[in-house]
Amino acid sequence: MITIGIPVFNEEKYIENTCEKVIKAAQLAGNIPIEIIIVNDGSTDRTHEILKKLSNKYRFIRIITHEKNLGIGVSIKDVLKEAEYNKLSFIPGDDFLTLFTLKNIFLNADKADVIMYYYINTEERYKYRIVLSSFFTLIYMVVFDIHLKYINGIGIYPTKLLRSLPIKSKGYNITAEMTLKLLLSGCSYYEVIGYLKPNSISSTALKIKNIINVFWSFIRLYFDVKYINKKLYNKKPRRVIDQEENYS
């Protein structure tokens, strides 16, 4: 059973397809029971109208509404508070993940405490976005000894444990903070491959304001993990490997 959180801001073109794709992926993965919590973060387009239609159509879709835009961090924390299932994931509302990726994440949901994805069709993003993402992940690997293909990828997290951790980021760095703190708390992890939707090359995450926010969030996270709460985050994460992929 998985709670799927979808933060949205002016996603009238994509949110319906995103929800239908999540539902289909759960069905293809063995009819996994899901609930979907969509946070309408102050949208000013037709997003609210579409969300109302979706919640009427599917009983397992719930809507949280912000009167004004509060940011992705607040939206994710709202989902974390309201989640009813023992596993939790967050999906972007802009429909850039493929059905294969979502199904692959759901199929492997029970292989480890934390499930992470990384996409392999990097040609679907701008080169400078690829460089920044790779550099960002490399910094986390060097500084925190975290060996992931993509630190900001979509994950499946243990809800109860995630609730117990102090998550402080308010912007785009929040997923990296959640992943890092879970892994340094001793969680096992498993990585799966995924694909970006073709022609999904554009991104709003590269605004200068967001990059600055990510930088300062990283600095705060460094002191939090390395000094302030180092006793909480002193364990080494364990990578789960399929039996047929052993090192012998």
Buried (B, 14 or more C-beta within 10 A) or exposed (E): EBBBBBBBBBBBEBBBBBBBBBBEBBEBBEEBEBBBBBBBBBBEEEBBEBBEEBBEEBEBBBBBEBEEBBBBBBBBBBBBEBBEBEBBBBBBBBBBBBBEBBBBBBBBBEBBBBBBBBBEBEEBBEEEBEEBBEEBBEBBBEBBEBEBBBBBBBBBBBBEBBBEBEBBBBBBBBBBBBBBBBBBBBBBBBBBEBBBBEEBEEEEBEEEEBEEBBEEBBEBBEEBBEEEBEEBBEEEBBEBEEEEEEEE
